[in-house]
Amino acid sequence: MFAHLSAYAPSVADAVVLAQGTPEGPVGPEFGKASPIGLTILVVLAIIVLSLGWAFHRRYSRFRRRMLFAQEHNLDVFDEAAVDKAMEEAGVLDRRKKSPF
């Protein structure tokens, strides 16, 4: 019943093997392996991204705290001198070292 299909099977397999040809790309035991420099670069980039995120969070938290204080005391949010003076009088001025970010 399926005798006619078995006659074609070897020729189809041969055609697939012939169609693939020889590999022309780089081959060998070292192909596809990453160097330790790549891992170092990834770790350094991750540290940079995390430190920038941390610095942004600190900056945004201070900004938000100052803005809420200014709104509570009916001060102009953008008048830094007035907000600093009022926060110092209230005893809530942040005296920690400010980051250059």
Secondary structure, 3 states (H helix, E strand, C coil): CCHHHHHHHHHHHHHHHHHHCCCCCCCCCCCCCCCHHHHHHHHHHHHHHHHHHHHHHHHHHHHHHHHHHHHHCCCCCCCHHHHHHHHHHHCCCCCCCCCCC
